[in-house]
Every structure is written in structure tokens, then in C-alpha cells.
Amino acid sequence: MSALMPADRPALLDALLGDPRTADGPLGPDAVVAADERGELPATGVRALAEYGFNADLLPPALGGRFTRVDELAGTFRAVARRDLALATGYGLGSLTAALHAQLCGDRDRAAELAELLLGGGRVATAFTAPGPGLRATPDGGRLQLSGTEHLVGDPAGAAALLLPVTLDRGSGHLLLPATTRLVLSPPHSSTGLRGCRFAAVTADGLRIGPDRLLDPDGDGPARAAAVGRVTGTVVASALIGVLDTQLRTALSFADERILYGRPVTGLPSARALLVDAFLDLLIADCCSTVAARALHLRPGHPGLQHTVRRLVTGLVRDAVHQLSLLLGARSYLREGPHALFQKHLRDRTALAALHAEPLTAAFPAPGSPATDGLDPALFGADPRLPDLDLARLADPRVDPAGPATAIPAGLTAAHPELAELAKSLIERPDATGLAAAACLQLWWHATAEPAAAHDGPVWIHAALHRLAVRAGRRGAGTRPDHDAALLEEMRTRLAEGRTFDLAARPPAG
């Protein structure tokens, strides 16, 4: 399969996946919900991803793929997750994890083997975090003896290979095993969310395997897993934004159509505020996700940035979805009908958050240090040139010297003094709020310099910074700015045109 592809890959992928609003598309809401009820990934979606050559997006050009930038990869996963988070997880997340591990291990044969498998359309099953000892490998006459059970592996029966964590005599590592390996697979577990991923247990009882199957013979698996987690965690955060996009679209449609007290629900100030707050949370999350993805290239020695953004985005999406479920009321629980996709996404998001949990050893910015330290101005350009992703540097525990804290952009104070004052008070905070404020402000400011800027006024950025101040519990931020009407109209326009609610405002089907 060739990895050649037109420059605007997101548009091509969106066209192949179809308009998610229509029932006759390959990933329309009816097809996605029906497949979920059957405990399957939607076959039409799987075929569309295969036609697109999705696996090529997971591999670098050196291995025959197209993966050069994390922000573009994150956008690809978001396009799929907007339709079906289970499809993004089951089809792509395991294979991406395996591809990154194979590159990090330095074994050219294993990396080439995996690339051939993926470019041939195969998938790799990987294990998610689960309590218990898992698998253990011990030396046995020049080979490895594998014993134990890994309980949460995503669809091992449907995979061409498996990537499994393993405890060693010294340290831990990962095994890359062909699907033909004589492992005992349990029947799929019954799950509440991500049903199509068909999780199962994998058991070995004294199975002897070749030592070349071990990707981390030095036992340094945790460091490599942490580096891989910085990439996959950023991709997952972006995918969750796609989920919120669809759920916000569902809630807005309901609120405009539902008549209460003689007028649409959106005529109620409290409902308008709830919808606008969810929109702002989505934009804030997208700004942070964009910066975190680009920083993997520009500031690889700052692991705290990705961990902070991942936690922030997860919290923003969780809280926004909860508020939207209150707006939908009982309809948020329905598993059939026009609002059933909301409930499916709710279950899938909760399941992914539990399965792809933040490692307990994750590094975060030291208390008292500005969260914006180390941010590079190149992070905020409309289309910045990024250096190649250095996976080995991501796995290096050394931390780069902090760069200059992100200051208020030159010219902002004169153009928007009130906005500059609000931004300064937030950016100086040493927590995730400061990072989020800097990311939003800088991306907005750089976008206004572009002739085709989507947001050429301060409405959304002022509302977003105010939203951050309220979320941070800042005194004096309780008075709500009069931006709800303008932002609700922006949302309605995007809904009518089929455009996404994130920064890109893309049409969902090219």
C-alpha cells in the first residue's frame, strides 16, 4: 500500500468517513450506535479507514508512512473520534502505541516487521493499564519463558500482532508477538463503553518465545512507555475534543428544537450560558492540545507540559459533557433515537479515561514555577515549521532548561487593554490555568494576523479568558460578559454549515 497522499489529508479522510450528521454515511449516527449495540466496530468505518490507509499515518516516512507531525496525527484521530471514539481507539490507538515502541527500541528488524504489517492493513492489539502482576518473562536456555495473564487487551482475536508489557528479572519491557503465538485468549469481556474494542484476557503458561521478541532487553521499558505515553496521551486528548464536538452539536440541536414555556430551550439564559461555556471549554482544550502536540517537537525535554494539558483537557471535556447531559435530561440516557449517540459517546469517553489513565509517576511543573516556562514562540504560528519528532529525546529523563515565559504579545495592550489586563493576571499563575490562558491568547493573536482569520475580534478570546478565571475561582470574575448571544450565533452558523466547533471550523465531510 502506498503512503502517498494529497496534502490536505484531513479533507480526504473526512470525505471517506462521510458526513456524520446523515444516516446514509458510512459513519452516520444510526450505523455507529447499531454497531455499538452489537459490540462491534462499524464495518463501514473500518473499510473507510483501510481505503484511506490510516495505518500509514502512524509510521514515519523512513518506514514507508506519513507521520511527520503530532498535531496533524492528533487531528486525524479527532476526525475519527468525532464519529466514533471506539473506532479511533480500536483501530488506531493500539497500532500507534506499537509503532512508537518499535521505533524507540532501536531494533530495525522489529520496526520493519511492524511497518510491513501495518502498511498491509493489519492491526496491533495492546494492553491497557490493569491491576495485577500481568505477564512475566524469565530466561530459559537462550529463550524466554512467558507466564501469567494480561487482563485488558484490546481485541487480541482480531489483531495481526500483540504488544504486551512484561516483567523481567531486571526491570520491565514489551513483547511484540505475532498473532500466531500460542497464547490463550479469553472470550471478550462485557464492557459498558468502547464495546467494539472487545477487550479480552491473554494468558501464557510456560510459553517459550525467542528473545528477539523483547523490545526492551535492557529492562528500560518504563522510560520508553513514558515517552510513548506523551504522544498517545496528546492524541487521546485531541480525540476527546472530537467527542465533545459531537455531543455539543447534539445538545445544541436539541436545545434549538425543544420548545419549553412557548420558546426554544436556547431562549433560556441558563441554557444559553451552559452551551456557550461548553463551546468555550472546547476551544480552550483545543488551544492547549495544539500547543502540547507542537511542543513534543520543539520542547521535548518538558514532559510536564503534555501531562498538564492531558489532565486539563480531560477535565474540561468531562465537565462540559456533564453539563450538556443536564441540558438533555433523560434523553442523555437513551440508547436509541436521535440522541442515542450522545449516550454512546458518554460511555466511551468514560471508559477511555479509565483505561488510558495518567501514570502515577507522571512529571508535572514544580510548584511555584510559571506553567508557561519553556514555551517557544514557534508553538503559536498559524502553520509553524517543526523539527522532526525525536522519540529518543522524549524518553530522556533530563529536562531542558526553561525558556522564557510567554509574555503578553507586543501590541496587544494598546489594541485591547482590558483583554491584556485579564490575560496577564491569568498567565502569571503557576498552574494549568496560566498555561491555558497563554495558549489561547497566543494562538488567537497569531490567527488575527492571518488574512483569513476565523476570529478577527476579541469576543471568543475575552470570553475564554473569563471562563478560565471563573473555573480557577478568581475573585471578581463572577459577572458574566455579554458575549453569549454572539457565541451562540457562531455555534448555530457552524451547526447549519456542518462545520466543527474547534479552532479549525472544518466542514466534516470535505
C-alpha positions as CSV (number, residue, x, y, z in Angstrom):
1,M,0.0,0.0,0.0
2,S,1.4,3.4,-1.0
3,A,1.8,6.1,1.6
4,L,1.4,8.9,-1.0
5,M,-1.5,11.2,-0.2
6,P,-2.7,14.7,-1.2
7,A,-1.6,17.5,1.1
8,D,-5.0,18.1,2.7
9,R,-5.3,14.6,4.2
10,P,-7.9,15.7,6.8
11,A,-10.3,16.7,4.0
12,L,-9.8,13.4,2.2
13,L,-10.3,11.4,5.4
14,D,-13.5,13.4,6.2
15,A,-14.8,12.7,2.7
16,L,-14.2,9.0,3.1
17,L,-15.8,8.9,6.5
18,G,-18.8,10.8,5.3
19,D,-20.9,13.5,6.9
20,P,-21.5,12.3,10.5
21,R,-24.9,14.0,10.6
22,T,-26.5,11.9,7.9
23,A,-27.9,8.4,8.4
24,D,-26.7,7.1,5.0
25,G,-23.0,7.8,5.5
26,P,-20.5,5.1,6.5
27,L,-20.3,6.5,10.0
28,G,-23.7,8.1,10.4
29,P,-25.2,8.1,14.0
30,D,-27.5,5.1,13.3
31,A,-24.7,2.9,12.0
32,V,-22.4,3.8,14.8
33,V,-25.0,3.2,17.5
34,A,-26.1,-0.1,15.9
35,A,-22.6,-1.4,15.8
36,D,-22.1,-0.5,19.4
37,E,-25.2,-2.4,20.4
38,R,-23.7,-5.4,18.6
39,G,-20.4,-4.9,20.4
40,E,-18.5,-4.3,17.1
41,L,-16.6,-1.6,15.3
42,P,-18.7,-0.3,12.4
43,A,-17.6,-2.3,9.4
44,T,-18.2,0.6,7.0
45,G,-15.9,2.8,9.1
46,V,-13.2,0.1,9.2
47,R,-13.4,-0.2,5.4
48,A,-13.2,3.6,5.0
49,L,-10.0,3.8,7.2
50,A,-8.5,0.9,5.3
51,E,-9.2,2.7,2.0
52,Y,-7.7,5.9,3.4
53,G,-4.6,4.0,4.5
54,F,-5.0,5.1,8.1
55,N,-2.0,3.0,9.3
56,A,0.4,4.9,7.1
57,D,-0.4,8.0,9.3
58,L,1.1,6.1,12.3
59,L,4.5,5.5,10.7
60,P,7.3,7.9,9.8
61,P,8.5,8.3,6.1
62,A,11.6,6.2,6.9
63,L,9.2,3.2,7.5
64,G,7.0,4.0,4.5
65,G,4.5,6.1,6.3
66,R,3.3,9.7,6.5
67,F,3.7,10.6,10.2
68,T,5.8,13.8,10.5
69,R,3.8,15.9,12.9
70,V,2.0,15.1,16.1
71,D,-0.6,17.9,15.7
72,E,-1.6,16.5,12.3
73,L,-1.8,13.0,13.7
74,A,-3.9,14.2,16.5
75,G,-6.2,15.9,14.0
76,T,-6.6,12.6,12.2
77,F,-7.6,10.8,15.3
78,R,-10.0,13.6,16.2
79,A,-11.8,13.2,12.8
80,V,-12.4,9.6,13.5
81,A,-13.3,10.1,17.2
82,R,-15.9,12.7,16.2
83,R,-17.8,9.9,14.6
84,D,-16.9,7.0,16.9
85,L,-14.4,7.1,19.7
86,A,-14.4,3.3,19.8
87,L,-13.3,3.1,16.2
88,A,-10.4,5.6,16.8
89,T,-9.4,3.5,19.9
90,G,-9.8,0.0,18.5
91,Y,-8.5,0.6,15.0
92,G,-5.7,3.1,15.6
93,L,-4.6,3.6,19.2
94,G,-3.1,0.2,19.8
95,S,-1.3,0.2,16.4
96,L,0.1,3.7,17.1
97,T,1.4,2.6,20.5
98,A,3.1,-0.4,19.0
99,A,4.6,1.7,16.1
100,L,6.2,4.2,18.6
101,H,7.6,1.4,20.8
102,A,9.1,-0.4,17.8
103,Q,10.9,2.8,16.7
104,L,12.1,3.6,20.2
105,C,13.6,0.1,20.8
106,G,16.2,0.7,18.1
107,D,15.7,-2.8,16.6
108,R,15.4,-2.2,12.8
109,D,14.2,-5.7,12.1
110,R,11.2,-5.3,14.6
111,A,10.4,-1.8,13.3
112,A,10.5,-3.0,9.7
113,E,8.4,-6.1,10.6
114,L,5.8,-3.9,12.2
115,A,5.7,-1.4,9.4
116,E,5.1,-4.2,6.8
117,L,2.3,-5.4,9.0
118,L,0.6,-2.0,9.4
119,L,1.0,-1.0,5.8
120,G,-0.5,-4.3,4.8
121,G,-3.7,-3.3,6.7
122,G,-3.0,-5.3,9.9
123,R,-3.8,-4.0,13.4
124,V,-1.8,-4.4,16.7
125,A,-3.6,-5.2,20.0
126,T,-2.1,-3.6,23.1
127,A,-2.7,-3.9,26.8
128,F,-4.3,-1.2,28.9
129,T,-3.5,-0.5,32.5
130,A,-4.9,-3.1,34.8
131,P,-4.0,-4.1,38.4
132,G,-2.2,-7.4,39.0
133,P,1.2,-8.8,38.1
134,G,0.5,-9.4,34.4
135,L,3.0,-11.3,32.3
136,R,6.5,-12.3,33.4
137,A,9.4,-13.4,31.2
138,T,12.3,-15.4,32.6
139,P,15.4,-16.7,30.7
140,D,15.2,-20.3,29.7
141,G,18.1,-21.9,27.8
142,G,18.6,-19.0,25.4
143,R,14.9,-18.3,25.1
144,L,12.3,-16.6,27.3
145,Q,9.6,-18.4,29.3
146,L,6.4,-16.4,29.4
147,S,3.8,-16.9,32.2
148,G,0.9,-15.0,33.7
149,T,-2.2,-13.1,32.5
150,E,-2.7,-9.7,31.0
151,H,-6.4,-8.9,31.6
152,L,-7.2,-5.9,29.4
153,V,-6.0,-6.3,25.8
154,G,-8.0,-4.7,23.0
155,D,-9.4,-7.2,20.6
156,P,-6.5,-9.7,20.5
157,A,-8.5,-12.1,18.4
158,G,-8.9,-9.5,15.6
159,A,-5.2,-8.4,15.6
160,A,-2.3,-9.4,13.4
161,A,0.2,-8.9,16.3
162,L,0.2,-8.1,20.0
163,L,2.3,-5.6,22.1
164,L,2.3,-6.8,25.7
165,P,4.0,-5.4,28.8
166,V,6.2,-7.9,30.6
167,T,8.1,-8.0,33.9
168,L,11.7,-9.1,33.6
169,D,14.2,-10.3,36.1
170,R,15.6,-6.7,35.9
171,G,13.1,-4.1,35.1
172,S,10.3,-4.4,32.6
173,G,9.7,-4.3,28.9
174,H,7.4,-5.0,26.0
175,L,6.9,-8.0,23.8
176,L,5.9,-7.8,20.1
177,L,4.3,-11.1,19.3
178,P,2.7,-12.4,16.1
179,A,-1.0,-13.3,16.4
180,T,0.0,-16.9,15.7
181,T,1.8,-17.1,19.1
182,R,0.2,-19.8,21.2
183,L,-1.5,-17.6,23.8
184,V,-4.7,-18.4,25.5
185,L,-7.4,-15.8,24.8
186,S,-10.5,-15.4,27.0
187,P,-13.9,-14.6,25.5
188,P,-14.4,-10.9,25.1
189,H,-15.2,-9.1,28.4
190,S,-18.7,-7.5,28.6
191,S,-18.0,-3.7,28.8
192,T,-20.0,-0.6,29.4
193,G,-18.1,1.6,26.9
194,L,-15.9,1.1,23.9
195,R,-17.8,-2.2,23.3
196,G,-16.5,-2.6,19.8
197,C,-12.9,-2.8,21.1
198,R,-13.8,-6.3,22.5
199,F,-11.3,-6.4,25.4
200,A,-10.1,-9.9,26.4
201,A,-7.5,-11.5,28.7
202,V,-4.3,-13.0,27.3
203,T,-2.7,-15.9,29.3
204,A,0.6,-17.8,28.9
205,D,1.6,-20.8,30.9
206,G,5.3,-21.5,30.4
207,L,5.2,-20.5,26.7
208,R,8.8,-20.3,25.3
209,I,9.5,-17.5,22.8
210,G,12.6,-16.1,21.1
211,P,14.4,-13.2,22.9
212,D,14.2,-11.2,19.7
213,R,10.5,-10.6,20.6
214,L,11.6,-8.4,23.5
215,L,11.7,-4.7,22.6
216,D,13.4,-3.7,25.8
217,P,16.1,-6.2,26.7
218,D,17.8,-3.6,28.9
219,G,14.7,-3.5,31.1
220,D,14.2,0.2,30.5
221,G,10.6,-0.3,29.4
222,P,9.1,2.3,31.8
223,A,11.1,5.2,30.3
224,R,10.1,4.2,26.8
225,A,6.5,3.7,27.8
226,A,6.5,7.2,29.3
227,A,7.8,8.7,26.1
228,V,5.2,6.8,24.1
229,G,2.5,8.0,26.6
230,R,3.4,11.6,25.9
231,V,2.5,11.1,22.3
232,T,-0.5,8.9,22.7
233,G,-1.8,10.9,25.6
234,T,-1.7,14.0,23.4
235,V,-3.5,12.2,20.7
236,V,-6.2,10.9,23.1
237,A,-6.7,14.4,24.4
238,S,-7.4,15.6,20.8
239,A,-9.7,12.7,20.2
240,L,-11.7,13.7,23.3
241,I,-12.2,17.1,21.9
242,G,-13.8,15.5,18.9
243,V,-16.2,13.6,21.2
244,L,-17.2,16.9,22.9
245,D,-17.7,18.5,19.4
246,T,-20.3,15.8,18.6
247,Q,-22.0,16.0,21.9
248,L,-22.2,19.8,21.8
249,R,-23.7,19.5,18.3
250,T,-26.3,17.1,19.6
251,A,-27.1,19.3,22.6
252,L,-27.4,22.4,20.6
253,S,-29.7,20.8,18.0
254,F,-31.9,19.6,20.9
255,A,-32.0,22.9,22.6
256,D,-33.0,24.8,19.5
257,E,-35.7,22.3,18.6
258,R,-37.2,21.7,22.1
259,I,-39.9,24.1,23.0
260,L,-40.3,25.0,26.7
261,Y,-42.6,27.6,28.0
262,G,-43.5,28.6,24.5
263,R,-40.0,29.2,23.2
264,P,-36.9,27.1,22.4
265,V,-34.7,26.0,25.3
266,T,-31.9,28.2,23.9
267,G,-34.2,31.2,24.8
268,L,-33.5,30.5,28.5
269,P,-30.4,32.4,29.7
270,S,-29.2,29.5,31.8
271,A,-29.4,27.1,28.8
272,R,-27.5,29.6,26.5
273,A,-24.8,30.0,29.2
274,L,-24.4,26.3,29.5
275,L,-24.0,25.8,25.8
276,V,-21.6,28.7,25.4
277,D,-19.5,27.5,28.3
278,A,-19.2,24.1,26.7
279,F,-18.2,25.8,23.4
280,L,-15.5,27.9,25.3
281,D,-14.2,24.8,27.1
282,L,-13.8,23.1,23.7
283,L,-11.9,26.0,22.3
284,I,-9.7,26.2,25.4
285,A,-9.0,22.5,25.2
286,D,-8.1,22.7,21.5
287,C,-5.7,25.6,22.1
288,C,-3.9,23.6,24.8
289,S,-3.9,20.4,22.8
290,T,-2.4,22.2,19.8
291,V,0.4,23.6,21.9
292,A,1.1,20.3,23.6
293,A,1.4,18.5,20.3
294,R,3.7,21.0,18.8
295,A,5.8,21.2,22.0
296,L,6.7,17.5,21.5
297,H,8.8,18.6,18.6
298,L,10.0,21.9,19.9
299,R,10.4,21.3,23.7
300,P,10.9,17.5,24.1
301,G,12.6,18.0,27.4
302,H,9.4,19.3,29.1
303,P,7.3,16.3,29.9
304,G,5.2,18.2,32.4
305,L,3.6,20.2,29.6
306,Q,1.9,17.2,28.0
307,H,0.8,15.8,31.3
308,T,-0.6,19.1,32.4
309,V,-2.5,19.6,29.2
310,R,-3.8,16.0,29.2
311,R,-5.2,16.4,32.7
312,L,-6.7,19.8,31.8
313,V,-8.3,18.7,28.6
314,T,-9.7,15.5,30.2
315,G,-11.3,17.7,33.0
316,L,-12.6,20.3,30.6
317,V,-14.3,17.7,28.4
318,R,-15.6,15.7,31.4
319,D,-17.2,18.8,33.0
320,A,-18.6,20.1,29.7
321,V,-20.2,16.8,28.8
322,H,-21.7,16.5,32.3
323,Q,-23.3,20.0,31.9
324,L,-24.6,19.1,28.5
325,S,-26.2,15.9,29.9
326,L,-28.1,18.0,32.4
327,L,-29.4,20.1,29.5
328,L,-30.6,16.9,27.6
329,G,-32.0,15.5,30.8
330,A,-33.4,11.9,30.4
331,R,-32.5,11.9,26.7
332,S,-28.8,11.7,27.6
333,Y,-29.5,8.1,28.8
334,L,-31.4,6.9,25.7
335,R,-29.7,4.2,23.6
336,E,-31.9,4.6,20.6
337,G,-33.4,7.5,18.8
338,P,-31.9,10.9,17.6
339,H,-29.9,11.4,20.8
340,A,-28.5,7.9,21.3
341,L,-25.1,8.9,20.0
342,F,-24.7,11.3,23.0
343,Q,-25.1,8.4,25.4
344,K,-22.7,6.1,23.5
345,H,-20.0,8.8,23.4
346,L,-20.6,9.4,27.1
347,R,-19.9,5.8,27.9
348,D,-16.9,5.6,25.5
349,R,-15.3,8.7,26.9
350,T,-15.6,7.4,30.5
351,A,-14.2,4.0,29.5
352,L,-11.2,5.5,27.7
353,A,-10.4,7.8,30.6
354,A,-10.2,4.8,32.9
355,L,-8.3,2.6,30.5
356,H,-5.8,5.2,29.4
357,A,-5.2,6.7,32.8
358,E,-2.4,9.1,33.7
359,P,0.7,7.2,35.0
360,L,1.2,7.8,38.7
361,T,4.8,8.7,38.0
362,A,4.0,11.5,35.6
363,A,6.1,14.6,35.9
364,F,4.4,18.0,36.4
365,P,5.7,21.5,36.6
366,A,7.3,22.2,40.0
367,P,5.0,24.3,42.4
368,G,5.8,27.9,42.1
369,S,7.3,27.9,38.6
370,P,5.3,29.5,35.8
371,A,3.4,26.9,33.8
372,T,4.4,28.8,30.7
373,D,8.1,28.4,31.2
374,G,9.7,26.6,28.2
375,L,7.1,27.6,25.6
376,D,8.6,28.6,22.3
377,P,7.0,31.4,20.2
378,A,7.1,28.9,17.2
379,L,4.4,27.0,19.0
380,F,1.8,29.5,18.2
381,G,2.2,30.3,14.5
382,A,-0.7,29.5,12.2
383,D,1.4,26.8,10.4
384,P,4.8,26.6,12.1
385,R,7.7,24.6,10.8
386,L,8.5,21.9,13.3
387,P,11.6,19.8,13.6
388,D,11.4,16.0,13.3
389,L,10.0,14.2,16.3
390,D,12.9,12.9,18.4
391,L,11.4,9.9,20.2
392,A,14.7,9.1,22.0
393,R,14.8,12.7,23.4
394,L,11.2,12.2,24.7
395,A,12.4,9.2,26.6
396,D,15.4,11.1,28.1
397,P,14.6,12.0,31.8
398,R,16.7,15.2,31.6
399,V,14.7,18.3,31.5
400,D,15.6,21.1,29.1
401,P,16.5,24.5,30.6
402,A,13.3,26.5,30.8
403,G,12.8,29.0,28.0
404,P,11.4,32.5,28.5
405,A,7.9,32.6,30.0
406,T,5.3,33.5,27.4
407,A,4.7,37.2,27.7
408,I,1.7,39.3,26.6
409,P,2.1,39.7,22.8
410,A,3.5,43.1,21.7
411,G,0.8,45.4,20.6
412,L,-2.0,43.7,22.5
413,T,-2.0,46.2,25.4
414,A,-2.6,49.1,23.0
415,A,-5.2,47.3,20.9
416,H,-7.1,45.6,23.7
417,P,-6.1,47.0,27.1
418,E,-8.9,45.2,29.1
419,L,-8.1,41.9,27.5
420,A,-4.3,42.3,28.2
421,E,-5.0,43.0,31.8
422,L,-7.2,40.0,32.2
423,A,-4.7,37.8,30.3
424,K,-1.7,39.0,32.4
425,S,-3.4,38.1,35.7
426,L,-4.1,34.5,34.4
427,I,-0.8,33.8,32.6
428,E,1.2,34.6,35.7
429,R,-0.5,31.7,37.6
430,P,1.8,28.7,38.1
431,D,-0.8,26.1,37.3
432,A,-2.7,24.8,34.3
433,T,-4.8,28.0,34.1
434,G,-1.7,30.0,33.3
435,L,-0.7,27.6,30.5
436,A,-4.2,27.5,29.1
437,A,-4.5,31.3,29.1
438,A,-1.2,31.7,27.3
439,A,-2.1,29.1,24.7
440,C,-5.4,30.7,24.0
441,L,-4.1,34.2,23.9
442,Q,-1.1,33.5,21.7
443,L,-2.9,31.3,19.2
444,W,-5.7,33.9,18.9
445,W,-3.2,36.7,18.5
446,H,-1.3,34.9,15.8
447,A,-4.5,33.9,14.0
448,T,-5.6,37.6,13.8
449,A,-2.5,38.3,11.8
450,E,-3.7,35.9,9.1
451,P,-5.9,37.4,6.3
452,A,-8.4,34.5,6.6
453,A,-8.5,34.6,10.3
454,A,-11.7,32.9,11.6
455,H,-11.8,35.1,14.7
456,D,-10.8,38.7,13.9
457,G,-12.3,40.2,17.1
458,P,-11.8,39.7,20.8
459,V,-15.2,38.1,21.5
460,W,-14.2,34.5,21.9
461,I,-10.8,35.1,23.5
462,H,-12.2,37.5,26.0
463,A,-15.0,35.0,26.9
464,A,-12.5,32.2,27.0
465,L,-10.2,34.0,29.4
466,H,-13.1,35.0,31.6
467,R,-14.2,31.3,31.6
468,L,-10.7,30.3,32.8
469,A,-10.9,32.9,35.5
470,V,-14.2,31.6,36.7
471,R,-13.0,28.0,36.6
472,A,-9.9,29.0,38.6
473,G,-12.2,30.6,41.3
474,R,-10.7,34.1,40.8
475,R,-12.4,36.8,42.8
476,G,-14.3,39.4,40.8
477,A,-14.8,37.1,37.8
478,G,-18.4,36.2,38.7
479,T,-20.1,38.8,36.4
480,R,-20.7,37.2,33.0
481,P,-19.6,39.2,30.0
482,D,-22.3,39.9,27.4
483,H,-20.9,37.5,24.8
484,D,-23.4,34.7,24.9
485,A,-25.6,35.9,22.0
486,A,-22.7,36.3,19.6
487,L,-21.1,33.0,20.5
488,L,-24.4,31.1,20.3
489,E,-24.9,32.6,16.9
490,E,-21.4,31.4,15.9
491,M,-22.4,27.9,17.1
492,R,-25.6,27.9,15.2
493,T,-23.8,29.0,12.0
494,R,-21.3,26.2,12.3
495,L,-24.1,23.7,13.0
496,A,-26.1,24.8,10.0
497,E,-22.9,24.7,7.7
498,G,-21.8,21.4,9.2
499,R,-18.5,22.9,10.5
500,T,-16.7,21.7,13.5
501,F,-16.7,23.6,16.8
502,D,-12.9,23.5,17.3
503,L,-10.3,26.1,16.1
504,A,-10.2,24.7,12.6
505,A,-14.0,25.0,12.0
506,R,-13.7,22.4,9.3
507,P,-16.6,21.0,7.2
508,P,-17.0,17.4,8.5
509,A,-17.1,15.8,5.1
510,G,-14.7,17.8,2.9
